[in-house]
Amino acid sequence: MAQASASTAAAPTGTPAGAAPPAPLGPAPTPSPAAPVTQPGAGAGAPGGPGVAPMSTNQQQNAAAAAPIPVTAARAERDAMAAAARAGLVRKSAGDADVQFAERIAAALHAPPSIPAMAWNFVWAVGVTTDGEIIAANSYGVSFIPDGMCLPSQVIFVSADERVPAGQRGRWVREPFVALQAWCTFHEKTLKVVIGTEQEVQPFAGSLQTRVIPPEDIPTDGLMKGRTRLEVIAPEAAAKLAEWPDAQLHEALPPQPVQLVPPDPAAIGKAWMESIRPLMQTTGETYRTAHLEKLAAYGRLQESAALYRAYTAPYAADLRAAITDWVWWQQFSTIQGDAQLVELGA
C-alpha cells in the first residue's frame, strides 16, 4: 500500500478570480486551409461506456505485444522460466496468459505514476474474470486516475463504468477489491482471481483465488502505454478535443475574466489532504460521503487552476495540455457529485 511521501503530483495550482463556469466542448470548428488539423487520438472508448474495453482472450494476448508493460528483471526471468516449462505442451492455457498479463499490469500499477506522490493507503486492485476480462479499481473517489499515468486498453476500470449507477460506484470508496467483486455481481460475471501485494490480498485469501505481487516485481517506473485518464472516463470528450486544430483551441474555452488571479498551490495542497482525511476514519459509514465531497471540492480547484494555465499558455502544446486537464477535472468533479445522489444509488 502506498504511504504518504513528499512532493505532490496531486496538487498543482489554483483559481482564477471570476472565471466563467466550465462549458462542455462543442463540435470542433472547421479549420481554415492554413491551419493544420491535429489528428484525433485513440480514445473513442468501447461501446460499453467509459473505462470499458472488453476483449477476447486472443485479443488480449495479441495486444500484450502492442502495449508493453514495464517489468522488473526478476519478473521477466520468472515469466521466461514459466514459458519454457510450458514449451512442451501442445496447447498453452489461455487463462494462464490472461492472468500473467494481469499480474504485469498490477505490478506496474503499484509504481509511479500510478500512485499519487502524496497519498495515504492508496491501493490498486486488479482481477481477471472467468471469461478473460482484466478489471481494475483503486481506493480513491469514483474514477480517480493519478496525473501522468495511462491505462492499457485491455483493462476495464470498474469505477468508470457508467452502466453501473454512480451512487453504487460511490459505495466502493476505500475498498477496491470489493469494487471488483461488486462489478462482477452487477454484470453477472465470475471473478477468477484477484491480484495485489501480500498485505492487500490477505483478507480475501479464504474466499477468492489470489495472486501475490512480490516486491521485486514492482518496477521503479510503472508508466504503461494506453489511454490517458480523460480517454478512460470521458472518451467522447477526449476524441472531440483531439479534433480541434491547434490554431483554434482557444475557442474551446469560456470567455476569459478581466482579471486573472494566479492559483494558490497551498490551498490546493490543503484541499487534497482534506479529501484524504475521511478515509482514515475507522468507524461508521460517513467517510464515503465526506471523501467524495472533499474530493469534488479539490477537483473544482484543480479545474480552475487548469483554466488559468489555459488562459496563460504560451504555446499550443501547453494550451492543449491545460484544456485536457480542465475537461478532466470538470468531468471528475461532476462524477463525485453524482455518486452522492440517492436517486443514483448512493
C-alpha positions as CSV (number, residue, x, y, z in Angstrom):
1,M,0.0,0.0,0.0
2,A,1.3,3.5,-0.8
3,Q,2.1,5.5,2.3
4,A,2.5,9.3,2.4
5,S,5.6,10.6,0.7
6,A,7.0,14.0,0.0
7,S,6.1,16.2,-3.0
8,T,2.7,16.4,-4.7
9,A,1.8,15.4,-8.1
10,A,-1.8,15.7,-6.9
11,A,-1.6,19.4,-6.2
12,P,-0.6,21.8,-8.9
13,T,-2.1,25.3,-8.9
14,G,-5.3,27.3,-8.0
15,T,-8.1,29.6,-9.0
16,P,-8.8,32.5,-11.4
17,A,-11.0,35.2,-9.9
18,G,-14.3,35.5,-11.6
19,A,-13.7,32.6,-14.0
20,A,-16.7,31.6,-16.1
21,P,-18.2,28.2,-15.2
22,P,-16.9,25.4,-17.4
23,A,-18.7,24.8,-20.6
24,P,-18.9,21.4,-22.3
25,L,-16.9,21.2,-25.5
26,G,-18.9,21.9,-28.6
27,P,-18.2,20.5,-32.0
28,A,-14.7,21.3,-33.3
29,P,-14.6,24.3,-35.7
30,T,-13.9,23.7,-39.4
31,P,-10.2,24.5,-39.7
32,S,-9.1,27.2,-42.2
33,P,-6.9,26.0,-45.1
34,A,-3.8,27.4,-43.4
35,A,-4.5,25.6,-40.1
36,P,-3.1,22.1,-39.7
37,V,-5.6,19.7,-38.3
38,T,-4.4,17.7,-35.3
39,Q,-5.2,14.0,-35.9
40,P,-7.8,12.5,-33.4
41,G,-6.4,10.4,-30.6
42,A,-7.3,6.8,-30.0
43,G,-9.6,7.5,-27.1
44,A,-13.0,6.9,-28.5
45,G,-13.8,4.3,-25.9
46,A,-15.7,1.0,-26.1
47,P,-19.4,0.5,-26.8
48,G,-19.9,-0.5,-23.2
49,G,-19.2,3.0,-21.9
50,P,-16.2,4.9,-20.5
51,G,-13.5,2.8,-19.0
52,V,-14.9,-0.3,-20.6
53,A,-12.9,-2.2,-23.2
54,P,-13.8,-5.9,-23.0
55,M,-11.7,-8.1,-25.3
56,S,-11.5,-11.8,-26.1
57,T,-8.6,-13.8,-24.7
58,N,-6.8,-13.9,-28.1
59,Q,-7.2,-10.1,-28.4
60,Q,-5.6,-9.6,-25.0
61,Q,-2.7,-11.9,-25.8
62,N,-2.1,-10.1,-29.1
63,A,-2.4,-6.7,-27.5
64,A,0.2,-7.6,-24.9
65,A,2.9,-7.1,-27.5
66,A,1.3,-3.9,-28.8
67,A,1.0,-2.3,-25.4
68,P,4.2,-3.4,-23.4
69,I,4.0,-3.3,-19.7
70,P,7.2,-2.4,-17.7
71,V,8.5,-5.4,-15.8
72,T,11.5,-5.9,-13.5
73,A,14.3,-8.3,-14.4
74,A,13.1,-10.7,-11.7
75,R,9.6,-10.8,-13.2
76,A,10.9,-11.2,-16.7
77,E,13.1,-14.1,-15.7
78,R,10.3,-15.9,-13.9
79,D,7.9,-15.5,-16.9
80,A,10.6,-16.9,-19.2
81,M,11.1,-19.9,-17.0
82,A,7.3,-20.5,-16.9
83,A,7.1,-20.2,-20.7
84,A,9.9,-22.7,-21.0
85,A,8.2,-25.1,-18.7
86,R,5.1,-25.0,-20.9
87,A,7.0,-25.2,-24.2
88,G,6.4,-29.0,-24.4
89,L,2.6,-28.6,-24.1
90,V,0.5,-28.9,-27.2
91,R,-1.7,-26.1,-26.2
92,K,-1.0,-23.3,-23.8
93,S,-3.6,-22.3,-21.2
94,A,-5.3,-19.1,-22.4
95,G,-6.4,-18.5,-18.8
96,D,-2.8,-18.6,-17.6
97,A,-1.8,-16.0,-20.3
98,D,-4.6,-13.6,-19.1
99,V,-3.5,-13.9,-15.5
100,Q,0.1,-13.5,-16.3
101,F,-0.6,-10.3,-18.3
102,A,-2.8,-9.0,-15.5
103,E,0.0,-9.7,-13.0
104,R,2.3,-7.5,-15.0
105,I,-0.3,-4.7,-15.1
106,A,-0.9,-5.0,-11.4
107,A,2.8,-4.7,-10.7
108,A,3.1,-1.6,-12.9
109,L,0.0,0.0,-11.2
110,H,1.9,-0.3,-7.8
111,A,4.6,2.1,-9.1
112,P,4.7,5.8,-10.1
113,P,3.0,7.4,-11.9
114,S,0.0,5.2,-11.0
115,I,0.5,6.1,-7.3
116,P,-0.1,9.7,-6.3
117,A,3.1,11.3,-4.8
118,M,1.1,12.4,-1.7
119,A,-1.3,9.6,-0.7
120,W,-2.5,7.6,2.3
121,N,-3.3,3.9,1.7
122,F,-3.8,4.3,-2.0
123,V,-4.3,0.9,-3.4
124,W,-4.9,-0.6,-6.9
125,A,-6.7,-3.9,-7.1
126,V,-6.6,-6.0,-10.3
127,G,-8.7,-9.0,-11.2
128,V,-9.4,-11.4,-14.0
129,T,-12.9,-12.8,-14.8
130,T,-13.5,-16.3,-15.9
131,D,-14.1,-15.0,-19.5
132,G,-10.7,-13.3,-19.5
133,E,-11.5,-9.7,-18.8
134,I,-8.9,-7.8,-16.9
135,I,-10.6,-5.4,-14.4
136,A,-9.0,-2.8,-12.1
137,A,-10.1,-0.4,-9.3
138,N,-8.4,1.9,-6.8
139,S,-9.3,3.2,-3.4
140,Y,-9.9,6.9,-4.0
141,G,-13.1,8.5,-5.2
142,V,-15.1,7.4,-8.2
143,S,-12.9,7.0,-11.4
144,F,-9.9,8.8,-9.9
145,I,-6.8,8.4,-12.0
146,P,-3.5,9.9,-11.0
147,D,-2.0,12.5,-13.3
148,G,0.5,11.2,-15.9
149,M,-0.5,7.6,-16.0
150,C,-2.1,5.6,-18.8
151,L,-4.3,2.6,-18.6
152,P,-3.9,-0.2,-21.2
153,S,-6.9,-0.6,-23.5
154,Q,-7.4,-4.2,-22.3
155,V,-8.2,-3.0,-18.7
156,I,-11.7,-2.2,-17.6
157,F,-11.6,0.5,-14.9
158,V,-14.7,-0.6,-13.0
159,S,-15.5,2.7,-11.2
160,A,-15.6,4.5,-14.6
161,D,-18.2,2.0,-16.0
162,E,-21.3,4.2,-16.4
163,R,-23.5,1.2,-16.9
164,V,-23.3,0.9,-13.1
165,P,-25.1,3.9,-11.4
166,A,-22.7,6.5,-9.9
167,G,-24.2,6.1,-6.4
168,Q,-23.4,2.4,-6.4
169,R,-19.8,3.1,-7.6
170,G,-19.6,5.6,-4.7
171,R,-20.1,2.7,-2.2
172,W,-16.8,1.2,-3.4
173,V,-14.7,4.1,-1.9
174,R,-11.7,2.7,0.0
175,E,-12.5,-0.9,-1.0
176,P,-11.0,-1.6,-4.4
177,F,-11.2,-5.4,-4.1
178,V,-14.8,-5.1,-3.0
179,A,-15.3,-3.0,-6.1
180,L,-14.1,-5.8,-8.4
181,Q,-16.5,-8.2,-6.7
182,A,-19.4,-5.8,-6.9
183,W,-18.8,-5.0,-10.5
184,C,-18.8,-8.7,-11.4
185,T,-22.0,-9.2,-9.4
186,F,-23.7,-6.3,-11.3
187,H,-22.7,-7.7,-14.6
188,E,-23.3,-11.4,-13.6
189,K,-19.7,-12.3,-14.1
190,T,-17.4,-14.6,-12.1
191,L,-14.2,-13.3,-10.6
192,K,-11.5,-15.8,-11.3
193,V,-8.5,-14.3,-9.4
194,V,-7.6,-11.1,-7.7
195,I,-4.0,-9.7,-7.7
196,G,-2.2,-7.4,-5.2
197,T,0.5,-7.3,-2.7
198,E,0.5,-9.9,0.1
199,Q,-0.9,-7.4,2.6
200,E,-3.7,-6.3,0.1
201,V,-5.0,-9.8,-0.9
202,Q,-4.6,-11.5,2.5
203,P,-8.2,-10.6,3.7
204,F,-9.6,-12.3,0.6
205,A,-7.4,-15.4,0.5
206,G,-10.2,-17.6,2.1
207,S,-12.9,-16.6,-0.4
208,L,-11.1,-15.8,-3.6
209,Q,-8.2,-17.2,-5.6
210,T,-5.4,-14.7,-5.1
211,R,-2.0,-13.9,-6.7
212,V,0.6,-12.0,-4.8
213,I,2.8,-9.4,-6.3
214,P,6.3,-9.8,-4.7
215,P,8.2,-6.5,-4.0
216,E,10.8,-7.4,-6.6
217,D,8.2,-7.4,-9.3
218,I,7.2,-3.8,-8.8
219,P,9.2,-1.6,-11.3
220,T,10.7,1.7,-10.4
221,D,8.8,3.3,-13.3
222,G,5.4,1.8,-14.0
223,L,4.4,4.0,-16.9
224,M,2.3,2.0,-19.4
225,K,1.1,2.7,-22.9
226,G,-2.6,3.1,-23.3
227,R,-5.4,5.5,-22.7
228,T,-5.0,8.8,-20.9
229,R,-7.2,9.5,-17.9
230,L,-9.5,11.7,-20.0
231,E,-9.8,8.9,-22.6
232,V,-10.8,6.5,-19.8
233,I,-13.6,8.4,-18.1
234,A,-14.8,10.6,-21.0
235,P,-13.8,9.1,-24.3
236,E,-16.2,11.2,-26.3
237,A,-14.8,14.4,-24.9
238,A,-11.3,13.3,-25.4
239,A,-12.0,12.4,-29.1
240,K,-13.8,15.7,-29.6
241,L,-10.8,17.7,-28.1
242,A,-8.4,15.8,-30.3
243,E,-10.3,17.0,-33.4
244,W,-9.7,20.7,-32.6
245,P,-6.9,22.3,-34.6
246,D,-4.2,23.9,-32.6
247,A,-4.8,27.3,-34.1
248,Q,-8.4,27.3,-32.8
249,L,-8.1,25.7,-29.4
250,H,-8.8,28.9,-27.7
251,E,-12.4,28.7,-29.0
252,A,-12.9,25.7,-26.7
253,L,-12.5,28.0,-23.6
254,P,-15.1,30.1,-21.8
255,P,-14.6,33.9,-22.0
256,Q,-11.5,35.0,-20.1
257,P,-12.2,37.1,-17.0
258,V,-11.0,40.7,-16.9
259,Q,-8.6,39.9,-14.1
260,L,-6.7,36.6,-13.7
261,V,-5.5,35.7,-10.2
262,P,-2.7,33.1,-10.1
263,P,-3.6,29.8,-8.4
264,D,-2.8,29.1,-4.8
265,P,-0.7,25.9,-4.5
266,A,-1.1,25.9,-0.7
267,A,-4.9,25.9,-0.9
268,I,-4.9,23.1,-3.5
269,G,-2.5,21.0,-1.4
270,K,-4.6,21.5,1.7
271,A,-7.7,20.5,-0.2
272,W,-6.1,17.3,-1.4
273,M,-5.1,16.4,2.2
274,E,-8.6,17.2,3.4
275,S,-10.0,14.8,0.8
276,I,-7.8,12.0,2.2
277,R,-8.6,12.6,5.8
278,P,-12.1,11.0,5.8
279,L,-10.5,7.7,4.5
280,M,-8.7,7.5,7.9
281,Q,-12.0,7.2,9.7
282,T,-12.2,3.8,11.4
283,T,-15.9,3.7,12.5
284,G,-19.1,4.5,10.7
285,E,-20.0,4.9,7.1
286,T,-19.9,8.7,6.8
287,Y,-16.3,8.6,5.4
288,R,-17.6,7.8,1.9
289,T,-19.7,10.9,1.5
290,A,-17.2,13.1,3.3
291,H,-14.4,11.9,1.0
292,L,-16.5,12.4,-2.2
293,E,-17.5,15.9,-1.1
294,K,-13.9,16.9,-0.3
295,L,-12.6,15.3,-3.5
296,A,-15.2,17.2,-5.6
297,A,-14.0,20.5,-3.9
298,Y,-10.4,19.6,-4.6
299,G,-11.3,18.8,-8.2
300,R,-13.0,22.2,-8.7
301,L,-9.8,23.9,-7.5
302,Q,-7.8,21.9,-10.0
303,E,-10.3,22.7,-12.7
304,S,-9.9,26.4,-12.1
305,A,-6.1,26.0,-12.0
306,A,-6.1,24.3,-15.3
307,L,-8.3,27.0,-16.8
308,Y,-5.8,29.6,-15.6
309,R,-3.0,27.7,-17.2
310,A,-5.0,27.6,-20.4
311,Y,-5.6,31.3,-20.5
312,T,-1.8,32.0,-19.9
313,A,-0.4,29.2,-22.1
314,P,2.4,30.5,-24.3
315,Y,2.3,27.6,-26.9
316,A,-0.3,25.4,-28.5
317,A,1.0,22.3,-26.8
318,D,0.7,23.9,-23.4
319,L,-2.8,25.1,-24.2
320,R,-3.9,21.7,-25.3
321,A,-2.5,20.1,-22.1
322,A,-4.2,22.7,-19.9
323,I,-7.6,22.3,-21.7
324,T,-7.3,18.5,-21.4
325,D,-6.7,18.9,-17.6
326,W,-9.6,21.4,-17.4
327,V,-12.0,19.0,-19.1
328,W,-10.8,16.1,-17.0
329,W,-11.3,17.8,-13.7
330,Q,-14.7,19.1,-14.7
331,Q,-15.8,15.6,-15.6
332,F,-14.3,14.1,-12.4
333,S,-15.8,16.7,-10.1
334,T,-19.3,16.1,-11.6
335,I,-18.9,12.3,-11.1
336,Q,-18.1,12.8,-7.4
337,G,-21.3,14.8,-7.0
338,D,-23.4,12.3,-8.9
339,A,-22.0,9.5,-6.6
340,Q,-23.6,11.2,-3.6
341,L,-27.1,11.2,-5.1
342,V,-29.6,8.8,-3.6
343,E,-31.5,8.6,-6.8
344,L,-28.3,7.2,-8.4
345,G,-27.9,4.5,-5.9
346,A,-26.0,6.3,-3.1
